[in-house]
Amino acid sequence: MSDTVSAAVAALNEKMDGQGFEGTAKFVIEDEGSLIIDESGARAGDDEAEVTLSADQDTFQSILSGETDPTSAFMSGKLTVDGDMQAAMRLAQALA
């Protein structure tokens, strides 16, 4: 597991403040690895998920810090979404 994924897991768990996510989502960070968010919180992993979001490291960090809106990143092509769009929208709300 890369340092980027480890840091992302810690930041997501802090951001969600102990709350899980209803469903399963996977973030794929290009050239770094992937992580899963579910009812238990965030963890490194490459499991199957309802929705998979993919972005480069800069875009992911920008979304996580609140600098970039996930919807804007998606509309500009910096974030790709594969799977259940409703799950993606719920995740965006959970991370807001």
Phi and psi restraints in degrees (range 20) as a CNS / XPLOR table:
assign (resid 1 and name C) (resid 2 and name N)
       (resid 2 and name CA) (resid 2 and name C) 1.0 -78.2 20.0 2
assign (resid 2 and name N) (resid 2 and name CA)
       (resid 2 and name C) (resid 3 and name N) 1.0 161.1 20.0 2
assign (resid 2 and name C) (resid 3 and name N)
       (resid 3 and name CA) (resid 3 and name C) 1.0 -61.1 20.0 2
assign (resid 3 and name N) (resid 3 and name CA)
       (resid 3 and name C) (resid 4 and name N) 1.0 -34.8 20.0 2
assign (resid 3 and name C) (resid 4 and name N)
       (resid 4 and name CA) (resid 4 and name C) 1.0 -62.7 20.0 2
assign (resid 4 and name N) (resid 4 and name CA)
       (resid 4 and name C) (resid 5 and name N) 1.0 -45.8 20.0 2
assign (resid 4 and name C) (resid 5 and name N)
       (resid 5 and name CA) (resid 5 and name C) 1.0 -65.7 20.0 2
assign (resid 5 and name N) (resid 5 and name CA)
       (resid 5 and name C) (resid 6 and name N) 1.0 -42.7 20.0 2
assign (resid 5 and name C) (resid 6 and name N)
       (resid 6 and name CA) (resid 6 and name C) 1.0 -59.2 20.0 2
assign (resid 6 and name N) (resid 6 and name CA)
       (resid 6 and name C) (resid 7 and name N) 1.0 -45.3 20.0 2
assign (resid 6 and name C) (resid 7 and name N)
       (resid 7 and name CA) (resid 7 and name C) 1.0 -65.5 20.0 2
assign (resid 7 and name N) (resid 7 and name CA)
       (resid 7 and name C) (resid 8 and name N) 1.0 -38.3 20.0 2
assign (resid 7 and name C) (resid 8 and name N)
       (resid 8 and name CA) (resid 8 and name C) 1.0 -65.4 20.0 2
assign (resid 8 and name N) (resid 8 and name CA)
       (resid 8 and name C) (resid 9 and name N) 1.0 -41.7 20.0 2
assign (resid 8 and name C) (resid 9 and name N)
       (resid 9 and name CA) (resid 9 and name C) 1.0 -60.5 20.0 2
assign (resid 9 and name N) (resid 9 and name CA)
       (resid 9 and name C) (resid 10 and name N) 1.0 -47.3 20.0 2
assign (resid 9 and name C) (resid 10 and name N)
       (resid 10 and name CA) (resid 10 and name C) 1.0 -62.2 20.0 2
assign (resid 10 and name N) (resid 10 and name CA)
       (resid 10 and name C) (resid 11 and name N) 1.0 -44.6 20.0 2
assign (resid 10 and name C) (resid 11 and name N)
       (resid 11 and name CA) (resid 11 and name C) 1.0 -66.2 20.0 2
assign (resid 11 and name N) (resid 11 and name CA)
       (resid 11 and name C) (resid 12 and name N) 1.0 -40.6 20.0 2
assign (resid 11 and name C) (resid 12 and name N)
       (resid 12 and name CA) (resid 12 and name C) 1.0 -66.4 20.0 2
assign (resid 12 and name N) (resid 12 and name CA)
       (resid 12 and name C) (resid 13 and name N) 1.0 -42.5 20.0 2
assign (resid 12 and name C) (resid 13 and name N)
       (resid 13 and name CA) (resid 13 and name C) 1.0 -63.7 20.0 2
assign (resid 13 and name N) (resid 13 and name CA)
       (resid 13 and name C) (resid 14 and name N) 1.0 -37.2 20.0 2
assign (resid 13 and name C) (resid 14 and name N)
       (resid 14 and name CA) (resid 14 and name C) 1.0 -67.3 20.0 2
assign (resid 14 and name N) (resid 14 and name CA)
       (resid 14 and name C) (resid 15 and name N) 1.0 -43.5 20.0 2
assign (resid 14 and name C) (resid 15 and name N)
       (resid 15 and name CA) (resid 15 and name C) 1.0 -63.8 20.0 2
assign (resid 15 and name N) (resid 15 and name CA)
       (resid 15 and name C) (resid 16 and name N) 1.0 -37.5 20.0 2
assign (resid 15 and name C) (resid 16 and name N)
       (resid 16 and name CA) (resid 16 and name C) 1.0 -81.0 20.0 2
assign (resid 16 and name N) (resid 16 and name CA)
       (resid 16 and name C) (resid 17 and name N) 1.0 -8.6 20.0 2
assign (resid 16 and name C) (resid 17 and name N)
       (resid 17 and name CA) (resid 17 and name C) 1.0 50.7 20.0 2
assign (resid 17 and name N) (resid 17 and name CA)
       (resid 17 and name C) (resid 18 and name N) 1.0 48.2 20.0 2
assign (resid 17 and name C) (resid 18 and name N)
       (resid 18 and name CA) (resid 18 and name C) 1.0 80.4 20.0 2
assign (resid 18 and name N) (resid 18 and name CA)
       (resid 18 and name C) (resid 19 and name N) 1.0 -3.7 20.0 2
assign (resid 18 and name C) (resid 19 and name N)
       (resid 19 and name CA) (resid 19 and name C) 1.0 -88.8 20.0 2
assign (resid 19 and name N) (resid 19 and name CA)
       (resid 19 and name C) (resid 20 and name N) 1.0 139.5 20.0 2
assign (resid 19 and name C) (resid 20 and name N)
       (resid 20 and name CA) (resid 20 and name C) 1.0 -85.3 20.0 2
assign (resid 20 and name N) (resid 20 and name CA)
       (resid 20 and name C) (resid 21 and name N) 1.0 -170.5 20.0 2
assign (resid 20 and name C) (resid 21 and name N)
       (resid 21 and name CA) (resid 21 and name C) 1.0 -123.7 20.0 2
assign (resid 21 and name N) (resid 21 and name CA)
       (resid 21 and name C) (resid 22 and name N) 1.0 130.6 20.0 2
assign (resid 21 and name C) (resid 22 and name N)
       (resid 22 and name CA) (resid 22 and name C) 1.0 -75.3 20.0 2
assign (resid 22 and name N) (resid 22 and name CA)
       (resid 22 and name C) (resid 23 and name N) 1.0 100.8 20.0 2
assign (resid 22 and name C) (resid 23 and name N)
       (resid 23 and name CA) (resid 23 and name C) 1.0 122.0 20.0 2
assign (resid 23 and name N) (resid 23 and name CA)
       (resid 23 and name C) (resid 24 and name N) 1.0 -167.3 20.0 2
assign (resid 23 and name C) (resid 24 and name N)
       (resid 24 and name CA) (resid 24 and name C) 1.0 -132.9 20.0 2
assign (resid 24 and name N) (resid 24 and name CA)
       (resid 24 and name C) (resid 25 and name N) 1.0 135.6 20.0 2
assign (resid 24 and name C) (resid 25 and name N)
       (resid 25 and name CA) (resid 25 and name C) 1.0 -135.2 20.0 2
assign (resid 25 and name N) (resid 25 and name CA)
       (resid 25 and name C) (resid 26 and name N) 1.0 145.7 20.0 2
assign (resid 25 and name C) (resid 26 and name N)
       (resid 26 and name CA) (resid 26 and name C) 1.0 -120.2 20.0 2
assign (resid 26 and name N) (resid 26 and name CA)
       (resid 26 and name C) (resid 27 and name N) 1.0 131.9 20.0 2
assign (resid 26 and name C) (resid 27 and name N)
       (resid 27 and name CA) (resid 27 and name C) 1.0 -102.3 20.0 2
assign (resid 27 and name N) (resid 27 and name CA)
       (resid 27 and name C) (resid 28 and name N) 1.0 125.8 20.0 2
assign (resid 27 and name C) (resid 28 and name N)
       (resid 28 and name CA) (resid 28 and name C) 1.0 -108.6 20.0 2
assign (resid 28 and name N) (resid 28 and name CA)
       (resid 28 and name C) (resid 29 and name N) 1.0 118.2 20.0 2
assign (resid 28 and name C) (resid 29 and name N)
       (resid 29 and name CA) (resid 29 and name C) 1.0 -101.9 20.0 2
assign (resid 29 and name N) (resid 29 and name CA)
       (resid 29 and name C) (resid 30 and name N) 1.0 114.2 20.0 2
assign (resid 29 and name C) (resid 30 and name N)
       (resid 30 and name CA) (resid 30 and name C) 1.0 -49.9 20.0 2
assign (resid 30 and name N) (resid 30 and name CA)
       (resid 30 and name C) (resid 31 and name N) 1.0 132.9 20.0 2
assign (resid 30 and name C) (resid 31 and name N)
       (resid 31 and name CA) (resid 31 and name C) 1.0 63.4 20.0 2
assign (resid 31 and name N) (resid 31 and name CA)
       (resid 31 and name C) (resid 32 and name N) 1.0 10.0 20.0 2
assign (resid 31 and name C) (resid 32 and name N)
       (resid 32 and name CA) (resid 32 and name C) 1.0 -122.5 20.0 2
assign (resid 32 and name N) (resid 32 and name CA)
       (resid 32 and name C) (resid 33 and name N) 1.0 -41.8 20.0 2
assign (resid 32 and name C) (resid 33 and name N)
       (resid 33 and name CA) (resid 33 and name C) 1.0 138.5 20.0 2
assign (resid 33 and name N) (resid 33 and name CA)
       (resid 33 and name C) (resid 34 and name N) 1.0 -163.6 20.0 2
assign (resid 33 and name C) (resid 34 and name N)
       (resid 34 and name CA) (resid 34 and name C) 1.0 -139.5 20.0 2
assign (resid 34 and name N) (resid 34 and name CA)
       (resid 34 and name C) (resid 35 and name N) 1.0 162.5 20.0 2
assign (resid 34 and name C) (resid 35 and name N)
       (resid 35 and name CA) (resid 35 and name C) 1.0 -141.8 20.0 2
assign (resid 35 and name N) (resid 35 and name CA)
       (resid 35 and name C) (resid 36 and name N) 1.0 155.3 20.0 2
assign (resid 35 and name C) (resid 36 and name N)
       (resid 36 and name CA) (resid 36 and name C) 1.0 -112.7 20.0 2
assign (resid 36 and name N) (resid 36 and name CA)
       (resid 36 and name C) (resid 37 and name N) 1.0 139.9 20.0 2
assign (resid 36 and name C) (resid 37 and name N)
       (resid 37 and name CA) (resid 37 and name C) 1.0 -120.8 20.0 2
assign (resid 37 and name N) (resid 37 and name CA)
       (resid 37 and name C) (resid 38 and name N) 1.0 126.6 20.0 2
assign (resid 37 and name C) (resid 38 and name N)
       (resid 38 and name CA) (resid 38 and name C) 1.0 -147.5 20.0 2
assign (resid 38 and name N) (resid 38 and name CA)
       (resid 38 and name C) (resid 39 and name N) 1.0 -161.3 20.0 2
assign (resid 38 and name C) (resid 39 and name N)
       (resid 39 and name CA) (resid 39 and name C) 1.0 -63.9 20.0 2
assign (resid 39 and name N) (resid 39 and name CA)
       (resid 39 and name C) (resid 40 and name N) 1.0 -17.8 20.0 2
assign (resid 39 and name C) (resid 40 and name N)
       (resid 40 and name CA) (resid 40 and name C) 1.0 -90.5 20.0 2
assign (resid 40 and name N) (resid 40 and name CA)
       (resid 40 and name C) (resid 41 and name N) 1.0 -8.4 20.0 2
assign (resid 40 and name C) (resid 41 and name N)
       (resid 41 and name CA) (resid 41 and name C) 1.0 111.9 20.0 2
assign (resid 41 and name N) (resid 41 and name CA)
       (resid 41 and name C) (resid 42 and name N) 1.0 -152.6 20.0 2
assign (resid 41 and name C) (resid 42 and name N)
       (resid 42 and name CA) (resid 42 and name C) 1.0 -104.3 20.0 2
assign (resid 42 and name N) (resid 42 and name CA)
       (resid 42 and name C) (resid 43 and name N) 1.0 145.4 20.0 2
assign (resid 42 and name C) (resid 43 and name N)
       (resid 43 and name CA) (resid 43 and name C) 1.0 -155.9 20.0 2
assign (resid 43 and name N) (resid 43 and name CA)
       (resid 43 and name C) (resid 44 and name N) 1.0 154.6 20.0 2
assign (resid 43 and name C) (resid 44 and name N)
       (resid 44 and name CA) (resid 44 and name C) 1.0 -66.5 20.0 2
assign (resid 44 and name N) (resid 44 and name CA)
       (resid 44 and name C) (resid 45 and name N) 1.0 140.3 20.0 2
assign (resid 44 and name C) (resid 45 and name N)
       (resid 45 and name CA) (resid 45 and name C) 1.0 168.2 20.0 2
assign (resid 45 and name N) (resid 45 and name CA)
       (resid 45 and name C) (resid 46 and name N) 1.0 166.5 20.0 2
assign (resid 45 and name C) (resid 46 and name N)
       (resid 46 and name CA) (resid 46 and name C) 1.0 -132.4 20.0 2
assign (resid 46 and name N) (resid 46 and name CA)
       (resid 46 and name C) (resid 47 and name N) 1.0 36.1 20.0 2
assign (resid 46 and name C) (resid 47 and name N)
       (resid 47 and name CA) (resid 47 and name C) 1.0 -71.8 20.0 2
assign (resid 47 and name N) (resid 47 and name CA)
       (resid 47 and name C) (resid 48 and name N) 1.0 166.9 20.0 2
assign (resid 47 and name C) (resid 48 and name N)
       (resid 48 and name CA) (resid 48 and name C) 1.0 -65.4 20.0 2
assign (resid 48 and name N) (resid 48 and name CA)
       (resid 48 and name C) (resid 49 and name N) 1.0 148.0 20.0 2
assign (resid 48 and name C) (resid 49 and name N)
       (resid 49 and name CA) (resid 49 and name C) 1.0 -145.6 20.0 2
assign (resid 49 and name N) (resid 49 and name CA)
       (resid 49 and name C) (resid 50 and name N) 1.0 161.0 20.0 2
assign (resid 49 and name C) (resid 50 and name N)
       (resid 50 and name CA) (resid 50 and name C) 1.0 -65.3 20.0 2
assign (resid 50 and name N) (resid 50 and name CA)
       (resid 50 and name C) (resid 51 and name N) 1.0 -35.1 20.0 2
assign (resid 50 and name C) (resid 51 and name N)
       (resid 51 and name CA) (resid 51 and name C) 1.0 -142.1 20.0 2
assign (resid 51 and name N) (resid 51 and name CA)
       (resid 51 and name C) (resid 52 and name N) 1.0 140.7 20.0 2
assign (resid 51 and name C) (resid 52 and name N)
       (resid 52 and name CA) (resid 52 and name C) 1.0 -119.5 20.0 2
assign (resid 52 and name N) (resid 52 and name CA)
       (resid 52 and name C) (resid 53 and name N) 1.0 126.0 20.0 2
assign (resid 52 and name C) (resid 53 and name N)
       (resid 53 and name CA) (resid 53 and name C) 1.0 -111.6 20.0 2
assign (resid 53 and name N) (resid 53 and name CA)
       (resid 53 and name C) (resid 54 and name N) 1.0 131.1 20.0 2
assign (resid 53 and name C) (resid 54 and name N)
       (resid 54 and name CA) (resid 54 and name C) 1.0 -125.2 20.0 2
assign (resid 54 and name N) (resid 54 and name CA)
       (resid 54 and name C) (resid 55 and name N) 1.0 137.7 20.0 2
assign (resid 54 and name C) (resid 55 and name N)
       (resid 55 and name CA) (resid 55 and name C) 1.0 -159.2 20.0 2
assign (resid 55 and name N) (resid 55 and name CA)
       (resid 55 and name C) (resid 56 and name N) 1.0 164.6 20.0 2
assign (resid 55 and name C) (resid 56 and name N)
       (resid 56 and name CA) (resid 56 and name C) 1.0 -78.6 20.0 2
assign (resid 56 and name N) (resid 56 and name CA)
       (resid 56 and name C) (resid 57 and name N) 1.0 170.7 20.0 2
assign (resid 56 and name C) (resid 57 and name N)
       (resid 57 and name CA) (resid 57 and name C) 1.0 -60.5 20.0 2
assign (resid 57 and name N) (resid 57 and name CA)
       (resid 57 and name C) (resid 58 and name N) 1.0 -43.0 20.0 2
assign (resid 57 and name C) (resid 58 and name N)
       (resid 58 and name CA) (resid 58 and name C) 1.0 -62.7 20.0 2
assign (resid 58 and name N) (resid 58 and name CA)
       (resid 58 and name C) (resid 59 and name N) 1.0 -44.3 20.0 2
assign (resid 58 and name C) (resid 59 and name N)
       (resid 59 and name CA) (resid 59 and name C) 1.0 -64.4 20.0 2
assign (resid 59 and name N) (resid 59 and name CA)
       (resid 59 and name C) (resid 60 and name N) 1.0 -44.7 20.0 2
assign (resid 59 and name C) (resid 60 and name N)
       (resid 60 and name CA) (resid 60 and name C) 1.0 -60.0 20.0 2
assign (resid 60 and name N) (resid 60 and name CA)
       (resid 60 and name C) (resid 61 and name N) 1.0 -46.8 20.0 2
assign (resid 60 and name C) (resid 61 and name N)
       (resid 61 and name CA) (resid 61 and name C) 1.0 -61.8 20.0 2
assign (resid 61 and name N) (resid 61 and name CA)
       (resid 61 and name C) (resid 62 and name N) 1.0 -38.9 20.0 2
assign (resid 61 and name C) (resid 62 and name N)
       (resid 62 and name CA) (resid 62 and name C) 1.0 -66.0 20.0 2
assign (resid 62 and name N) (resid 62 and name CA)
       (resid 62 and name C) (resid 63 and name N) 1.0 -39.8 20.0 2
assign (resid 62 and name C) (resid 63 and name N)
       (resid 63 and name CA) (resid 63 and name C) 1.0 -66.5 20.0 2
assign (resid 63 and name N) (resid 63 and name CA)
       (resid 63 and name C) (resid 64 and name N) 1.0 -46.1 20.0 2
assign (resid 63 and name C) (resid 64 and name N)
       (resid 64 and name CA) (resid 64 and name C) 1.0 -62.6 20.0 2
assign (resid 64 and name N) (resid 64 and name CA)
       (resid 64 and name C) (resid 65 and name N) 1.0 -36.8 20.0 2
assign (resid 64 and name C) (resid 65 and name N)
       (resid 65 and name CA) (resid 65 and name C) 1.0 -78.9 20.0 2
assign (resid 65 and name N) (resid 65 and name CA)
       (resid 65 and name C) (resid 66 and name N) 1.0 -11.2 20.0 2
assign (resid 65 and name C) (resid 66 and name N)
       (resid 66 and name CA) (resid 66 and name C) 1.0 90.0 20.0 2
assign (resid 66 and name N) (resid 66 and name CA)
       (resid 66 and name C) (resid 67 and name N) 1.0 0.6 20.0 2
assign (resid 66 and name C) (resid 67 and name N)
       (resid 67 and name CA) (resid 67 and name C) 1.0 -69.4 20.0 2
assign (resid 67 and name N) (resid 67 and name CA)
       (resid 67 and name C) (resid 68 and name N) 1.0 -35.1 20.0 2
assign (resid 67 and name C) (resid 68 and name N)
       (resid 68 and name CA) (resid 68 and name C) 1.0 -121.1 20.0 2
assign (resid 68 and name N) (resid 68 and name CA)
       (resid 68 and name C) (resid 69 and name N) 1.0 131.7 20.0 2
assign (resid 68 and name C) (resid 69 and name N)
       (resid 69 and name CA) (resid 69 and name C) 1.0 -74.6 20.0 2
assign (resid 69 and name N) (resid 69 and name CA)
       (resid 69 and name C) (resid 70 and name N) 1.0 131.4 20.0 2
assign (resid 69 and name C) (resid 70 and name N)
       (resid 70 and name CA) (resid 70 and name C) 1.0 -56.3 20.0 2
assign (resid 70 and name N) (resid 70 and name CA)
       (resid 70 and name C) (resid 71 and name N) 1.0 -36.7 20.0 2
assign (resid 70 and name C) (resid 71 and name N)
       (resid 71 and name CA) (resid 71 and name C) 1.0 -65.8 20.0 2
assign (resid 71 and name N) (resid 71 and name CA)
       (resid 71 and name C) (resid 72 and name N) 1.0 -41.5 20.0 2
assign (resid 71 and name C) (resid 72 and name N)
       (resid 72 and name CA) (resid 72 and name C) 1.0 -63.7 20.0 2
assign (resid 72 and name N) (resid 72 and name CA)
       (resid 72 and name C) (resid 73 and name N) 1.0 -41.1 20.0 2
assign (resid 72 and name C) (resid 73 and name N)
       (resid 73 and name CA) (resid 73 and name C) 1.0 -62.7 20.0 2
assign (resid 73 and name N) (resid 73 and name CA)
       (resid 73 and name C) (resid 74 and name N) 1.0 -39.9 20.0 2
assign (resid 73 and name C) (resid 74 and name N)
       (resid 74 and name CA) (resid 74 and name C) 1.0 -65.8 20.0 2
assign (resid 74 and name N) (resid 74 and name CA)
       (resid 74 and name C) (resid 75 and name N) 1.0 -47.1 20.0 2
assign (resid 74 and name C) (resid 75 and name N)
       (resid 75 and name CA) (resid 75 and name C) 1.0 -64.9 20.0 2
assign (resid 75 and name N) (resid 75 and name CA)
       (resid 75 and name C) (resid 76 and name N) 1.0 -29.2 20.0 2
assign (resid 75 and name C) (resid 76 and name N)
       (resid 76 and name CA) (resid 76 and name C) 1.0 -88.8 20.0 2
assign (resid 76 and name N) (resid 76 and name CA)
       (resid 76 and name C) (resid 77 and name N) 1.0 -2.7 20.0 2
assign (resid 76 and name C) (resid 77 and name N)
       (resid 77 and name CA) (resid 77 and name C) 1.0 85.8 20.0 2
assign (resid 77 and name N) (resid 77 and name CA)
       (resid 77 and name C) (resid 78 and name N) 1.0 4.6 20.0 2
assign (resid 77 and name C) (resid 78 and name N)
       (resid 78 and name CA) (resid 78 and name C) 1.0 -81.2 20.0 2
assign (resid 78 and name N) (resid 78 and name CA)
       (resid 78 and name C) (resid 79 and name N) 1.0 -20.2 20.0 2
assign (resid 78 and name C) (resid 79 and name N)
       (resid 79 and name CA) (resid 79 and name C) 1.0 -125.6 20.0 2
assign (resid 79 and name N) (resid 79 and name CA)
       (resid 79 and name C) (resid 80 and name N) 1.0 126.9 20.0 2
assign (resid 79 and name C) (resid 80 and name N)
       (resid 80 and name CA) (resid 80 and name C) 1.0 -107.1 20.0 2
assign (resid 80 and name N) (resid 80 and name CA)
       (resid 80 and name C) (resid 81 and name N) 1.0 146.8 20.0 2
assign (resid 80 and name C) (resid 81 and name N)
       (resid 81 and name CA) (resid 81 and name C) 1.0 -126.9 20.0 2
assign (resid 81 and name N) (resid 81 and name CA)
       (resid 81 and name C) (resid 82 and name N) 1.0 127.6 20.0 2
assign (resid 81 and name C) (resid 82 and name N)
       (resid 82 and name CA) (resid 82 and name C) 1.0 -126.6 20.0 2
assign (resid 82 and name N) (resid 82 and name CA)
       (resid 82 and name C) (resid 83 and name N) 1.0 118.4 20.0 2
assign (resid 82 and name C) (resid 83 and name N)
       (resid 83 and name CA) (resid 83 and name C) 1.0 120.2 20.0 2
assign (resid 83 and name N) (resid 83 and name CA)
       (resid 83 and name C) (resid 84 and name N) 1.0 -146.7 20.0 2
assign (resid 83 and name C) (resid 84 and name N)
       (resid 84 and name CA) (resid 84 and name C) 1.0 -72.2 20.0 2
assign (resid 84 and name N) (resid 84 and name CA)
       (resid 84 and name C) (resid 85 and name N) 1.0 106.6 20.0 2
assign (resid 84 and name C) (resid 85 and name N)
       (resid 85 and name CA) (resid 85 and name C) 1.0 -64.6 20.0 2
assign (resid 85 and name N) (resid 85 and name CA)
       (resid 85 and name C) (resid 86 and name N) 1.0 -32.4 20.0 2
assign (resid 85 and name C) (resid 86 and name N)
       (resid 86 and name CA) (resid 86 and name C) 1.0 -64.6 20.0 2
assign (resid 86 and name N) (resid 86 and name CA)
       (resid 86 and name C) (resid 87 and name N) 1.0 -38.5 20.0 2
assign (resid 86 and name C) (resid 87 and name N)
       (resid 87 and name CA) (resid 87 and name C) 1.0 -64.0 20.0 2
assign (resid 87 and name N) (resid 87 and name CA)
       (resid 87 and name C) (resid 88 and name N) 1.0 -39.0 20.0 2
assign (resid 87 and name C) (resid 88 and name N)
       (resid 88 and name CA) (resid 88 and name C) 1.0 -62.3 20.0 2
assign (resid 88 and name N) (resid 88 and name CA)
       (resid 88 and name C) (resid 89 and name N) 1.0 -40.8 20.0 2
assign (resid 88 and name C) (resid 89 and name N)
       (resid 89 and name CA) (resid 89 and name C) 1.0 -67.5 20.0 2
assign (resid 89 and name N) (resid 89 and name CA)
       (resid 89 and name C) (resid 90 and name N) 1.0 -40.2 20.0 2
assign (resid 89 and name C) (resid 90 and name N)
       (resid 90 and name CA) (resid 90 and name C) 1.0 -62.7 20.0 2
assign (resid 90 and name N) (resid 90 and name CA)
       (resid 90 and name C) (resid 91 and name N) 1.0 -39.2 20.0 2
assign (resid 90 and name C) (resid 91 and name N)
       (resid 91 and name CA) (resid 91 and name C) 1.0 -65.3 20.0 2
assign (resid 91 and name N) (resid 91 and name CA)
       (resid 91 and name C) (resid 92 and name N) 1.0 -43.2 20.0 2
assign (resid 91 and name C) (resid 92 and name N)
       (resid 92 and name CA) (resid 92 and name C) 1.0 -58.5 20.0 2
assign (resid 92 and name N) (resid 92 and name CA)
       (resid 92 and name C) (resid 93 and name N) 1.0 -40.2 20.0 2
assign (resid 92 and name C) (resid 93 and name N)
       (resid 93 and name CA) (resid 93 and name C) 1.0 -67.8 20.0 2
assign (resid 93 and name N) (resid 93 and name CA)
       (resid 93 and name C) (resid 94 and name N) 1.0 -39.3 20.0 2
assign (resid 93 and name C) (resid 94 and name N)
       (resid 94 and name CA) (resid 94 and name C) 1.0 -66.5 20.0 2
assign (resid 94 and name N) (resid 94 and name CA)
       (resid 94 and name C) (resid 95 and name N) 1.0 -29.3 20.0 2
assign (resid 94 and name C) (resid 95 and name N)
       (resid 95 and name CA) (resid 95 and name C) 1.0 -94.6 20.0 2
assign (resid 95 and name N) (resid 95 and name CA)
       (resid 95 and name C) (resid 96 and name N) 1.0 -3.1 20.0 2
